[in-house]
Amino acid sequence: MDKSRKLIYVDWTIRFISVIIIFIGIYWLWAWLNGAAVQNLSYGTESGRIIMKTNMSLAILLIGVILLLTGSPLKTKMLIIISGILAAFVFAIGFLTLIEHILNLDVGIDQVLASEPSGAKGTLSPNRIGLPGSLNLTILGAGFLFLIGGKRKAATIMGLAVFIINLIPASGYLLNIGLFYSNPRITAIAWPAVLALMLSGLGLIFVKPGKDLKDLITKDNPGDILIRRILPPIFLIPLLTGFIIIHGEKLVYYDHTTSTGIQVVLLVVLFTLMAFRIRKTVNRINASRKYSEKSLRESEKKYRLIFETANEGIWITDTNRKTILINHRMSEMLGYHVGEILGKTGSEFLFSDQEENLKETFELLKSGINISREFKLKRKDGTILWVISNASPVFDENGQHVKTVSMLTDI
């Protein structure tokens, strides 16, 4: 798959994630506004379940919209302003709720949209977002503000922080570890919120990725390929083994020692399979590298032969106009040995009245224009060499001029 197609898939994945996040926010906001969110839940008892709060539902809806707008190919000033306002609102919800937890006070934002009875499971104050949720919203709001402001690296770090923070309650729900998601003072958070926040963190990381992330997604460098192969198993293997062990204990009723043994066997098997996958990937990379090196050597040999046997002089200079390569035909035309020309500028082989012509030509080349001009060069014996120079600029992947290749014909 080519690089551009991979990035297109990433863009569409971000849009799909945005829609999921928006749906979660709308569903729970609707559930609160029509009373369905609290209906049939057991308040004041442990039989109830932790539900997403009203402000969290609104914030998640806004995050989905922000993600959709920032990932859009349209970049109008109005969309940027709207995205910034929504991100600031998400930050405000998270930060004010965080202040409520830290200072143990009520700033009056919890029950503005809908009311919740006292005694909800995992909730210190009615309809108040838990500590993890408020921390996540603060980070996400700031992260999107950084993204909109062009601070791509800071936004990536904040998206990664949100994803990692939510691994704890996600693992708790998956492995049935209540302490990881239900402690009112530390970890309480609803599972739909965990899902939406993890997706939001991933969205913040990959929406309009910077150079490093683009390389990770698209490049075939050994490190990038290995990361793409290894990261999914690193996340999935521990979660899979934990899920099997914990839920297996309830289904089969084996003791803790047996479960530890099963876990060891599972980890050995899965990591062995992972090792063979890594081996296969490394071997493929190595084979591809050897083939590329062989092709490169053959190409270099072919072009070296063309370079040295060409009837025209070939003169290659760097961005400072210094000679970095020249063929024997060019050295013969000037009457110098190749070594006498390397490292020198073209100005040293021109008559003085040609210098302005050379400077003007070089400026045009740096702007990306191919140039064909006549020059009056000075041979080693002082005689005149009239040539037609057909020069082409060469640029690197960042669009920076790195060298100029000139074909010179003796006229």
Residue, then its C-alpha position, 0 to 999 in steps of 0.5 A: m500500500d502506498k504512503s498516500r493511501k495509508l494516510i487516507y485510511v488514517d483520515w477515514t478512521i479518525r472520522f469513523i472514531s469521531v462518529i462513534i464518540i459523537f454517538i456515545g455523547i448524544y445517546w447519554l445526553w438524551a438519556w439524561l434529558n429524558g430521565a432514562a439515565v437514572q431510571n431503574l438504577s438502584y441508588g444508595t446500594e452497591s447493586g447500581r452501576i456507574i453511569m456517565k454523568t450529564n456534563m461528561s456526555l456533553a463534553i464527549l459530544l463536543i470532543g467528537v465534533i472537535l475531532l471531526l472538524t480538526g480532521s476535516p480537509l476544510k480549514t476555514k477560519m470559522l471552523i478553526i474558531i469554532s473548534g477552539i471555542l468547543a475545546a476551551f469549553v471541554f477544558a473548562i468543564g474538566f478543570l472546574t470539576l477537577i477543582e471541585h474534587i481537589l478543594n471539595l466544593d461545589v461550583g454549581i456546574d454538576q446539575v445544570l442540565a439534569s438532576e441526579p438523586s443522591g447515592a449513585k454508585g461511584t459518585l461523591s456528589p450527585n451528577r458530578i464527573g469522577l476524578p479520572g473523567s475530569l482529569n481526562l477532559t482537562i487534558l483533552g481540552a488543552g490537547f485540542l487547543f494545542l493542536i489548533g494552535g499548531k503545537r502538534k507534539a504537545a497535542t500528541i503527548m496529551g492524547l497519549a496521556v489520556f489513552i494511558i490513563n484510561l487503560i487502568p479502568a478499561s483493564g478493570y472492566l475487562l478483568n473485573i477488578g472493581l478497584f480500577y474503576s469504581n472507587p468514588r474518590i480515585t477511580a470511579i468512571a463509567w465504561p462508556a466514558v472510558l471507551a469514548l475517552m480512549l478513542s478521543g486520545l487516539g484521535l488526538i494522537f493521529v488526527k493530522p499527524g506530524k512528520d514522526l507519526k507519518d513516518l511511523i504510519t507510512k515508512d518502511n524503515p526497520g524500526d517503523i515496521l517493527i513498531r507497527r508489528i509489535l505494539p498490537p500484541i504488546f497491548l493485547i497479550p496481557l489483556l487476553t491472558g488476564f481475561i482468560i485467567i480471571h473469568g476462567e476461575k469463575l467458570v471452572y473454579y480452579d484454585h489460584t495456583t492453577s490459574t498462575g500456571i495457566q497464565v505462565v503457559l499462555l504467556v510462553v505460548l503467546f510470546t513465542l508466537m510473537a517472537f516468530r512473527i518478529r523473526k519473520t518480519v526481520n527476515r523480510i526486512n533483511a531480504s528487502r534490504k539486500y535486494s535494495e542494496k543489490s539493485l542500488r549497486e547495479s544502478e550505480k554501476k550502470y549510471r557510473l558507466i553512462f556518467e564516464t562515457a558521456n559525450e557531454g561534460i557533466w558537472i554537479t555542484d552543491t547548494n553553495r555552488k562547489t563542485i562535488l562531482i565531474n566526469h572525465r569529458m568535462s575535465e578534458m574540455l577544461g584541460y584540468h584533472v578531475g581532482e583540480i576541479l573538485g571542491k571549486t566553484g564554477s566562478e573560478f573557471l569563468f571569465s569575469d564578464q560571466e559572473e553575473n550570468l552565473k549568479e542569475t542562473f543559480e538563483l533561478l535554479k534554486s527556485g526550481i527552474n531548469i535553465s539552458r544558457e551559454f557560458k564562456l569558460k576559461r580553459k587551463d591554458g587560458t583559451i576560451l571554451w564556449v558551452i551550452s549548459n543545460a542545468s537542473p536543480v535537485f531538491d530533498e524530500n523537504g523541498q530544500h535545494v541540495k545540488t545542481v546537475s549540469m550537462l555542458t556541450d562544447i560549441 
